[in-house]
Amino acid sequence: MGAKTWILVANASSAKLYQRHTPLQMPEYLRAWSHEDSRKHAADLIADSAAGRSQQSFAHGARPAIEPQNSPKENEKQDFAAKLGSFLNEERKQGAFEALILVASPEFLGLLREALDGPSQAAILLSVPKDYTHTSAEELQRHLDEHQKKS
């Protein structure tokens, strides 16, 4: 039997985790995550975070000296990527997998890679910049076969 490979299929608002022991084995579903805040509109996120806070007023046309670098929606994406990255880092340390395949929408794939520690990044066999979160395990297997033939 080959090395246990985990396959994380994700976008900014949901993720599914699969495993397989050989490239020919059908991915076996392990678990899923949902991050509803990534689906909210930026205005809703701002309203949620401002609840219970007083507003600061500025002179007409004046702006605060320090503005947030990221939008609330971008912060939610980064938070979700960090949550997934922490999970993968911890599980790798526990020996849950030896190899990792990341399949995620292009922007989120970058955030996921940044959230992984060095050893987890070194375990990546394949990165696929596609959103396959709504595909079946059979379709996922087909897509992975295609991408592995290209690499």
CNS distance restraints for C-alpha pairs under 8 A (distance, minus, plus):
assign (resid   1 and name CA) (resid  21 and name CA) 6.35 0.50 0.50
assign (resid   1 and name CA) (resid  22 and name CA) 7.09 0.50 0.50
assign (resid   2 and name CA) (resid  21 and name CA) 5.06 0.50 0.50
assign (resid   2 and name CA) (resid  22 and name CA) 5.40 0.50 0.50
assign (resid   3 and name CA) (resid  21 and name CA) 5.53 0.50 0.50
assign (resid   3 and name CA) (resid  22 and name CA) 7.17 0.50 0.50
assign (resid   3 and name CA) (resid  97 and name CA) 7.59 0.50 0.50
assign (resid   3 and name CA) (resid  98 and name CA) 5.99 0.50 0.50
assign (resid   3 and name CA) (resid  99 and name CA) 6.97 0.50 0.50
assign (resid   4 and name CA) (resid  19 and name CA) 6.88 0.50 0.50
assign (resid   4 and name CA) (resid  20 and name CA) 5.94 0.50 0.50
assign (resid   4 and name CA) (resid  21 and name CA) 4.59 0.50 0.50
assign (resid   4 and name CA) (resid  22 and name CA) 7.65 0.50 0.50
assign (resid   4 and name CA) (resid  96 and name CA) 7.78 0.50 0.50
assign (resid   4 and name CA) (resid  97 and name CA) 5.16 0.50 0.50
assign (resid   4 and name CA) (resid  98 and name CA) 5.62 0.50 0.50
assign (resid   4 and name CA) (resid  99 and name CA) 6.48 0.50 0.50
assign (resid   5 and name CA) (resid  19 and name CA) 5.53 0.50 0.50
assign (resid   5 and name CA) (resid  20 and name CA) 5.38 0.50 0.50
assign (resid   5 and name CA) (resid  21 and name CA) 5.94 0.50 0.50
assign (resid   5 and name CA) (resid  22 and name CA) 7.80 0.50 0.50
assign (resid   5 and name CA) (resid  97 and name CA) 5.69 0.50 0.50
assign (resid   5 and name CA) (resid  98 and name CA) 6.03 0.50 0.50
assign (resid   5 and name CA) (resid  99 and name CA) 4.55 0.50 0.50
assign (resid   5 and name CA) (resid 100 and name CA) 5.44 0.50 0.50
assign (resid   5 and name CA) (resid 101 and name CA) 7.25 0.50 0.50
assign (resid   6 and name CA) (resid  17 and name CA) 6.93 0.50 0.50
assign (resid   6 and name CA) (resid  18 and name CA) 5.71 0.50 0.50
assign (resid   6 and name CA) (resid  19 and name CA) 4.37 0.50 0.50
assign (resid   6 and name CA) (resid  20 and name CA) 6.61 0.50 0.50
assign (resid   6 and name CA) (resid  97 and name CA) 6.14 0.50 0.50
assign (resid   6 and name CA) (resid  98 and name CA) 7.93 0.50 0.50
assign (resid   6 and name CA) (resid  99 and name CA) 6.34 0.50 0.50
assign (resid   6 and name CA) (resid 100 and name CA) 4.93 0.50 0.50
assign (resid   6 and name CA) (resid 101 and name CA) 6.26 0.50 0.50
assign (resid   7 and name CA) (resid  17 and name CA) 5.73 0.50 0.50
assign (resid   7 and name CA) (resid  18 and name CA) 4.98 0.50 0.50
assign (resid   7 and name CA) (resid  19 and name CA) 5.81 0.50 0.50
assign (resid   7 and name CA) (resid  20 and name CA) 8.00 0.50 0.50
assign (resid   7 and name CA) (resid  27 and name CA) 7.86 0.50 0.50
assign (resid   7 and name CA) (resid 100 and name CA) 5.84 0.50 0.50
assign (resid   7 and name CA) (resid 101 and name CA) 4.64 0.50 0.50
assign (resid   7 and name CA) (resid 102 and name CA) 5.99 0.50 0.50
assign (resid   7 and name CA) (resid 103 and name CA) 7.35 0.50 0.50
assign (resid   8 and name CA) (resid  15 and name CA) 6.90 0.50 0.50
assign (resid   8 and name CA) (resid  16 and name CA) 5.91 0.50 0.50
assign (resid   8 and name CA) (resid  17 and name CA) 4.70 0.50 0.50
assign (resid   8 and name CA) (resid  18 and name CA) 6.47 0.50 0.50
assign (resid   8 and name CA) (resid 100 and name CA) 7.63 0.50 0.50
assign (resid   8 and name CA) (resid 101 and name CA) 6.30 0.50 0.50
assign (resid   8 and name CA) (resid 102 and name CA) 5.12 0.50 0.50
assign (resid   8 and name CA) (resid 103 and name CA) 6.02 0.50 0.50
assign (resid   8 and name CA) (resid 104 and name CA) 7.87 0.50 0.50
assign (resid   9 and name CA) (resid  15 and name CA) 5.54 0.50 0.50
assign (resid   9 and name CA) (resid  16 and name CA) 5.23 0.50 0.50
assign (resid   9 and name CA) (resid  17 and name CA) 6.37 0.50 0.50
assign (resid   9 and name CA) (resid 102 and name CA) 6.31 0.50 0.50
assign (resid   9 and name CA) (resid 103 and name CA) 4.64 0.50 0.50
assign (resid   9 and name CA) (resid 104 and name CA) 5.66 0.50 0.50
assign (resid   9 and name CA) (resid 131 and name CA) 7.46 0.50 0.50
assign (resid   9 and name CA) (resid 132 and name CA) 6.45 0.50 0.50
assign (resid   9 and name CA) (resid 133 and name CA) 5.76 0.50 0.50
assign (resid  10 and name CA) (resid  14 and name CA) 5.74 0.50 0.50
assign (resid  10 and name CA) (resid  15 and name CA) 4.05 0.50 0.50
assign (resid  10 and name CA) (resid  16 and name CA) 6.36 0.50 0.50
assign (resid  10 and name CA) (resid 103 and name CA) 6.31 0.50 0.50
assign (resid  10 and name CA) (resid 104 and name CA) 4.70 0.50 0.50
assign (resid  10 and name CA) (resid 105 and name CA) 7.01 0.50 0.50
assign (resid  10 and name CA) (resid 108 and name CA) 7.72 0.50 0.50
assign (resid  10 and name CA) (resid 131 and name CA) 6.73 0.50 0.50
assign (resid  10 and name CA) (resid 132 and name CA) 7.38 0.50 0.50
assign (resid  10 and name CA) (resid 133 and name CA) 5.82 0.50 0.50
assign (resid  11 and name CA) (resid  15 and name CA) 6.36 0.50 0.50
assign (resid  11 and name CA) (resid 104 and name CA) 5.44 0.50 0.50
assign (resid  11 and name CA) (resid 105 and name CA) 5.44 0.50 0.50
assign (resid  11 and name CA) (resid 108 and name CA) 5.96 0.50 0.50
assign (resid  11 and name CA) (resid 109 and name CA) 7.94 0.50 0.50
assign (resid  11 and name CA) (resid 131 and name CA) 6.27 0.50 0.50
assign (resid  11 and name CA) (resid 133 and name CA) 6.99 0.50 0.50
assign (resid  12 and name CA) (resid  35 and name CA) 7.49 0.50 0.50
assign (resid  12 and name CA) (resid  38 and name CA) 6.09 0.50 0.50
assign (resid  12 and name CA) (resid  77 and name CA) 5.26 0.50 0.50
assign (resid  12 and name CA) (resid  80 and name CA) 6.93 0.50 0.50
assign (resid  12 and name CA) (resid  81 and name CA) 7.53 0.50 0.50
assign (resid  12 and name CA) (resid 105 and name CA) 7.94 0.50 0.50
assign (resid  12 and name CA) (resid 108 and name CA) 6.08 0.50 0.50
assign (resid  13 and name CA) (resid  34 and name CA) 5.82 0.50 0.50
assign (resid  13 and name CA) (resid  35 and name CA) 4.62 0.50 0.50
assign (resid  13 and name CA) (resid  36 and name CA) 6.04 0.50 0.50
assign (resid  13 and name CA) (resid  37 and name CA) 7.48 0.50 0.50
assign (resid  13 and name CA) (resid  38 and name CA) 5.18 0.50 0.50
assign (resid  13 and name CA) (resid  39 and name CA) 6.23 0.50 0.50
assign (resid  13 and name CA) (resid  77 and name CA) 7.51 0.50 0.50
assign (resid  13 and name CA) (resid  80 and name CA) 7.61 0.50 0.50
assign (resid  14 and name CA) (resid  32 and name CA) 7.40 0.50 0.50
assign (resid  14 and name CA) (resid  33 and name CA) 5.49 0.50 0.50
assign (resid  14 and name CA) (resid  34 and name CA) 4.38 0.50 0.50
assign (resid  14 and name CA) (resid  35 and name CA) 5.81 0.50 0.50
assign (resid  14 and name CA) (resid 133 and name CA) 7.31 0.50 0.50
assign (resid  15 and name CA) (resid  32 and name CA) 5.54 0.50 0.50
assign (resid  15 and name CA) (resid  33 and name CA) 5.09 0.50 0.50
assign (resid  15 and name CA) (resid  34 and name CA) 6.54 0.50 0.50
assign (resid  15 and name CA) (resid 133 and name CA) 6.67 0.50 0.50
assign (resid  16 and name CA) (resid  29 and name CA) 7.55 0.50 0.50
assign (resid  16 and name CA) (resid  30 and name CA) 7.62 0.50 0.50
assign (resid  16 and name CA) (resid  31 and name CA) 5.89 0.50 0.50
assign (resid  16 and name CA) (resid  32 and name CA) 4.31 0.50 0.50
assign (resid  16 and name CA) (resid  33 and name CA) 6.46 0.50 0.50
assign (resid  16 and name CA) (resid 133 and name CA) 6.97 0.50 0.50
assign (resid  17 and name CA) (resid  29 and name CA) 6.18 0.50 0.50
assign (resid  17 and name CA) (resid  30 and name CA) 5.43 0.50 0.50
assign (resid  17 and name CA) (resid  31 and name CA) 5.34 0.50 0.50
assign (resid  17 and name CA) (resid  32 and name CA) 6.13 0.50 0.50
assign (resid  18 and name CA) (resid  27 and name CA) 5.56 0.50 0.50
assign (resid  18 and name CA) (resid  28 and name CA) 5.11 0.50 0.50
assign (resid  18 and name CA) (resid  29 and name CA) 4.40 0.50 0.50
assign (resid  18 and name CA) (resid  30 and name CA) 5.20 0.50 0.50
assign (resid  18 and name CA) (resid  31 and name CA) 7.31 0.50 0.50
assign (resid  19 and name CA) (resid  27 and name CA) 5.41 0.50 0.50
assign (resid  19 and name CA) (resid  28 and name CA) 5.17 0.50 0.50
assign (resid  19 and name CA) (resid  29 and name CA) 6.69 0.50 0.50
assign (resid  19 and name CA) (resid  30 and name CA) 6.97 0.50 0.50
assign (resid  20 and name CA) (resid  25 and name CA) 5.92 0.50 0.50
assign (resid  20 and name CA) (resid  26 and name CA) 6.78 0.50 0.50
assign (resid  20 and name CA) (resid  27 and name CA) 5.20 0.50 0.50
assign (resid  20 and name CA) (resid  28 and name CA) 6.22 0.50 0.50
assign (resid  21 and name CA) (resid  25 and name CA) 6.67 0.50 0.50
assign (resid  23 and name CA) (resid 145 and name CA) 7.97 0.50 0.50
assign (resid  26 and name CA) (resid 137 and name CA) 6.89 0.50 0.50
assign (resid  26 and name CA) (resid 138 and name CA) 6.82 0.50 0.50
assign (resid  26 and name CA) (resid 141 and name CA) 6.28 0.50 0.50
assign (resid  27 and name CA) (resid 137 and name CA) 5.88 0.50 0.50
assign (resid  27 and name CA) (resid 138 and name CA) 7.78 0.50 0.50
assign (resid  27 and name CA) (resid 140 and name CA) 7.85 0.50 0.50
assign (resid  27 and name CA) (resid 141 and name CA) 6.69 0.50 0.50
assign (resid  28 and name CA) (resid 137 and name CA) 7.42 0.50 0.50
assign (resid  29 and name CA) (resid 137 and name CA) 7.64 0.50 0.50
assign (resid  35 and name CA) (resid  39 and name CA) 7.63 0.50 0.50
assign (resid  35 and name CA) (resid  80 and name CA) 6.73 0.50 0.50
assign (resid  36 and name CA) (resid  40 and name CA) 6.97 0.50 0.50
assign (resid  37 and name CA) (resid  45 and name CA) 7.41 0.50 0.50
assign (resid  37 and name CA) (resid  73 and name CA) 7.86 0.50 0.50
assign (resid  37 and name CA) (resid  76 and name CA) 6.44 0.50 0.50
assign (resid  38 and name CA) (resid  73 and name CA) 6.09 0.50 0.50
assign (resid  38 and name CA) (resid  76 and name CA) 5.44 0.50 0.50
assign (resid  38 and name CA) (resid  77 and name CA) 5.98 0.50 0.50
assign (resid  40 and name CA) (resid  44 and name CA) 6.24 0.50 0.50
assign (resid  40 and name CA) (resid  45 and name CA) 6.55 0.50 0.50
assign (resid  40 and name CA) (resid  73 and name CA) 7.54 0.50 0.50
assign (resid  41 and name CA) (resid  45 and name CA) 6.49 0.50 0.50
assign (resid  41 and name CA) (resid  73 and name CA) 7.28 0.50 0.50
assign (resid  42 and name CA) (resid  46 and name CA) 6.22 0.50 0.50
assign (resid  42 and name CA) (resid  71 and name CA) 7.35 0.50 0.50
assign (resid  42 and name CA) (resid  72 and name CA) 5.96 0.50 0.50
assign (resid  42 and name CA) (resid  73 and name CA) 5.54 0.50 0.50
assign (resid  43 and name CA) (resid  47 and name CA) 6.14 0.50 0.50
assign (resid  44 and name CA) (resid  48 and name CA) 6.06 0.50 0.50
assign (resid  45 and name CA) (resid  49 and name CA) 6.18 0.50 0.50
assign (resid  45 and name CA) (resid  72 and name CA) 6.15 0.50 0.50
assign (resid  45 and name CA) (resid  73 and name CA) 7.15 0.50 0.50
assign (resid  46 and name CA) (resid  50 and name CA) 5.98 0.50 0.50
assign (resid  46 and name CA) (resid  72 and name CA) 6.65 0.50 0.50
assign (resid  47 and name CA) (resid  51 and name CA) 6.17 0.50 0.50
assign (resid  50 and name CA) (resid  54 and name CA) 7.81 0.50 0.50
assign (resid  58 and name CA) (resid  62 and name CA) 5.66 0.50 0.50
assign (resid  58 and name CA) (resid  63 and name CA) 6.55 0.50 0.50
assign (resid  58 and name CA) (resid  64 and name CA) 7.45 0.50 0.50
assign (resid  59 and name CA) (resid  63 and name CA) 7.98 0.50 0.50
assign (resid  70 and name CA) (resid  74 and name CA) 5.83 0.50 0.50
assign (resid  70 and name CA) (resid  75 and name CA) 6.23 0.50 0.50
assign (resid  71 and name CA) (resid  75 and name CA) 6.26 0.50 0.50
assign (resid  72 and name CA) (resid  76 and name CA) 6.32 0.50 0.50
assign (resid  73 and name CA) (resid  77 and name CA) 6.46 0.50 0.50
assign (resid  74 and name CA) (resid  78 and name CA) 6.25 0.50 0.50
assign (resid  75 and name CA) (resid  79 and name CA) 6.07 0.50 0.50
assign (resid  76 and name CA) (resid  80 and name CA) 6.19 0.50 0.50
assign (resid  77 and name CA) (resid  81 and name CA) 6.18 0.50 0.50
assign (resid  77 and name CA) (resid 108 and name CA) 7.46 0.50 0.50
assign (resid  77 and name CA) (resid 111 and name CA) 7.98 0.50 0.50
assign (resid  78 and name CA) (resid  82 and name CA) 6.03 0.50 0.50
assign (resid  78 and name CA) (resid 111 and name CA) 6.43 0.50 0.50
assign (resid  79 and name CA) (resid  83 and name CA) 6.18 0.50 0.50
assign (resid  80 and name CA) (resid  84 and name CA) 6.28 0.50 0.50
assign (resid  81 and name CA) (resid  85 and name CA) 5.95 0.50 0.50
assign (resid  81 and name CA) (resid 108 and name CA) 7.35 0.50 0.50
assign (resid  81 and name CA) (resid 111 and name CA) 5.89 0.50 0.50
assign (resid  81 and name CA) (resid 112 and name CA) 5.09 0.50 0.50
assign (resid  81 and name CA) (resid 115 and name CA) 6.35 0.50 0.50
assign (resid  82 and name CA) (resid  86 and name CA) 5.98 0.50 0.50
assign (resid  82 and name CA) (resid 111 and name CA) 7.92 0.50 0.50
assign (resid  82 and name CA) (resid 112 and name CA) 7.10 0.50 0.50
assign (resid  82 and name CA) (resid 115 and name CA) 5.15 0.50 0.50
assign (resid  83 and name CA) (resid  87 and name CA) 6.28 0.50 0.50
assign (resid  84 and name CA) (resid  88 and name CA) 6.23 0.50 0.50
assign (resid  84 and name CA) (resid 112 and name CA) 7.43 0.50 0.50
assign (resid  84 and name CA) (resid 115 and name CA) 7.84 0.50 0.50
assign (resid  85 and name CA) (resid  89 and name CA) 6.03 0.50 0.50
assign (resid  85 and name CA) (resid 112 and name CA) 6.19 0.50 0.50
assign (resid  85 and name CA) (resid 113 and name CA) 7.84 0.50 0.50
assign (resid  85 and name CA) (resid 115 and name CA) 4.80 0.50 0.50
assign (resid  85 and name CA) (resid 116 and name CA) 5.03 0.50 0.50
assign (resid  86 and name CA) (resid  90 and name CA) 6.11 0.50 0.50
assign (resid  86 and name CA) (resid 115 and name CA) 7.12 0.50 0.50
assign (resid  86 and name CA) (resid 116 and name CA) 7.08 0.50 0.50
assign (resid  87 and name CA) (resid  91 and name CA) 6.12 0.50 0.50
assign (resid  88 and name CA) (resid  92 and name CA) 5.99 0.50 0.50
assign (resid  88 and name CA) (resid 116 and name CA) 7.46 0.50 0.50
assign (resid  88 and name CA) (resid 120 and name CA) 7.41 0.50 0.50
assign (resid  89 and name CA) (resid  93 and name CA) 6.33 0.50 0.50
assign (resid  89 and name CA) (resid 116 and name CA) 6.32 0.50 0.50
assign (resid  89 and name CA) (resid 117 and name CA) 6.48 0.50 0.50
assign (resid  89 and name CA) (resid 120 and name CA) 5.99 0.50 0.50
assign (resid  90 and name CA) (resid  94 and name CA) 6.39 0.50 0.50
assign (resid  91 and name CA) (resid  95 and name CA) 6.36 0.50 0.50
assign (resid  91 and name CA) (resid  96 and name CA) 5.33 0.50 0.50
assign (resid  91 and name CA) (resid  97 and name CA) 7.27 0.50 0.50
assign (resid  92 and name CA) (resid  96 and name CA) 5.51 0.50 0.50
assign (resid  92 and name CA) (resid  97 and name CA) 5.69 0.50 0.50
assign (resid  92 and name CA) (resid  98 and name CA) 7.07 0.50 0.50
assign (resid  92 and name CA) (resid 120 and name CA) 6.81 0.50 0.50
assign (resid  98 and name CA) (resid 123 and name CA) 6.55 0.50 0.50
assign (resid  99 and name CA) (resid 123 and name CA) 4.80 0.50 0.50
assign (resid  99 and name CA) (resid 124 and name CA) 5.93 0.50 0.50
assign (resid  99 and name CA) (resid 125 and name CA) 6.27 0.50 0.50
assign (resid 100 and name CA) (resid 120 and name CA) 7.86 0.50 0.50
assign (resid 100 and name CA) (resid 123 and name CA) 5.59 0.50 0.50
assign (resid 100 and name CA) (resid 124 and name CA) 4.54 0.50 0.50
assign (resid 100 and name CA) (resid 125 and name CA) 5.77 0.50 0.50
assign (resid 100 and name CA) (resid 126 and name CA) 7.27 0.50 0.50
assign (resid 101 and name CA) (resid 124 and name CA) 5.65 0.50 0.50
assign (resid 101 and name CA) (resid 125 and name CA) 5.61 0.50 0.50
assign (resid 101 and name CA) (resid 126 and name CA) 4.93 0.50 0.50
assign (resid 101 and name CA) (resid 127 and name CA) 5.94 0.50 0.50
assign (resid 101 and name CA) (resid 128 and name CA) 7.92 0.50 0.50
assign (resid 102 and name CA) (resid 109 and name CA) 7.31 0.50 0.50
assign (resid 102 and name CA) (resid 124 and name CA) 7.24 0.50 0.50
assign (resid 102 and name CA) (resid 126 and name CA) 6.41 0.50 0.50
assign (resid 102 and name CA) (resid 127 and name CA) 4.81 0.50 0.50
assign (resid 102 and name CA) (resid 128 and name CA) 6.21 0.50 0.50
assign (resid 103 and name CA) (resid 109 and name CA) 7.16 0.50 0.50
assign (resid 103 and name CA) (resid 127 and name CA) 5.87 0.50 0.50
assign (resid 103 and name CA) (resid 128 and name CA) 4.62 0.50 0.50
assign (resid 103 and name CA) (resid 129 and name CA) 6.07 0.50 0.50
assign (resid 103 and name CA) (resid 130 and name CA) 6.14 0.50 0.50
assign (resid 103 and name CA) (resid 131 and name CA) 6.90 0.50 0.50
assign (resid 103 and name CA) (resid 132 and name CA) 7.11 0.50 0.50
assign (resid 104 and name CA) (resid 108 and name CA) 6.06 0.50 0.50
assign (resid 104 and name CA) (resid 109 and name CA) 5.00 0.50 0.50
assign (resid 104 and name CA) (resid 128 and name CA) 6.45 0.50 0.50
assign (resid 104 and name CA) (resid 129 and name CA) 5.36 0.50 0.50
assign (resid 104 and name CA) (resid 130 and name CA) 5.19 0.50 0.50
assign (resid 104 and name CA) (resid 131 and name CA) 5.05 0.50 0.50
assign (resid 104 and name CA) (resid 132 and name CA) 7.10 0.50 0.50
assign (resid 104 and name CA) (resid 133 and name CA) 7.96 0.50 0.50
assign (resid 105 and name CA) (resid 109 and name CA) 5.90 0.50 0.50
assign (resid 105 and name CA) (resid 129 and name CA) 5.30 0.50 0.50
assign (resid 105 and name CA) (resid 130 and name CA) 4.65 0.50 0.50
assign (resid 105 and name CA) (resid 131 and name CA) 4.45 0.50 0.50
assign (resid 106 and name CA) (resid 110 and name CA) 6.74 0.50 0.50
assign (resid 106 and name CA) (resid 129 and name CA) 4.52 0.50 0.50
assign (resid 106 and name CA) (resid 130 and name CA) 6.26 0.50 0.50
assign (resid 106 and name CA) (resid 131 and name CA) 7.85 0.50 0.50
assign (resid 107 and name CA) (resid 111 and name CA) 6.78 0.50 0.50
assign (resid 108 and name CA) (resid 112 and name CA) 6.15 0.50 0.50
assign (resid 109 and name CA) (resid 113 and name CA) 6.25 0.50 0.50
assign (resid 109 and name CA) (resid 127 and name CA) 7.86 0.50 0.50
assign (resid 109 and name CA) (resid 129 and name CA) 6.43 0.50 0.50
assign (resid 110 and name CA) (resid 114 and name CA) 6.31 0.50 0.50
assign (resid 111 and name CA) (resid 115 and name CA) 6.31 0.50 0.50
assign (resid 112 and name CA) (resid 116 and name CA) 6.59 0.50 0.50
assign (resid 113 and name CA) (resid 121 and name CA) 6.81 0.50 0.50
assign (resid 116 and name CA) (resid 120 and name CA) 5.75 0.50 0.50
assign (resid 116 and name CA) (resid 121 and name CA) 5.89 0.50 0.50
assign (resid 117 and name CA) (resid 121 and name CA) 6.17 0.50 0.50
assign (resid 118 and name CA) (resid 122 and name CA) 6.15 0.50 0.50
assign (resid 119 and name CA) (resid 123 and name CA) 6.36 0.50 0.50
assign (resid 120 and name CA) (resid 124 and name CA) 6.90 0.50 0.50
assign (resid 126 and name CA) (resid 148 and name CA) 7.49 0.50 0.50
assign (resid 128 and name CA) (resid 147 and name CA) 7.29 0.50 0.50
assign (resid 132 and name CA) (resid 140 and name CA) 7.08 0.50 0.50
assign (resid 135 and name CA) (resid 139 and name CA) 5.83 0.50 0.50
assign (resid 135 and name CA) (resid 140 and name CA) 6.18 0.50 0.50
assign (resid 136 and name CA) (resid 140 and name CA) 6.09 0.50 0.50
assign (resid 137 and name CA) (resid 141 and name CA) 6.10 0.50 0.50
assign (resid 138 and name CA) (resid 142 and name CA) 6.40 0.50 0.50
assign (resid 139 and name CA) (resid 143 and name CA) 6.24 0.50 0.50
assign (resid 140 and name CA) (resid 144 and name CA) 6.07 0.50 0.50
assign (resid 141 and name CA) (resid 145 and name CA) 6.14 0.50 0.50
assign (resid 142 and name CA) (resid 146 and name CA) 6.39 0.50 0.50
assign (resid 143 and name CA) (resid 147 and name CA) 6.27 0.50 0.50
assign (resid 144 and name CA) (resid 148 and name CA) 5.95 0.50 0.50
assign (resid 145 and name CA) (resid 149 and name CA) 6.23 0.50 0.50
assign (resid 146 and name CA) (resid 150 and name CA) 6.56 0.50 0.50
assign (resid 147 and name CA) (resid 151 and name CA) 6.39 0.50 0.50
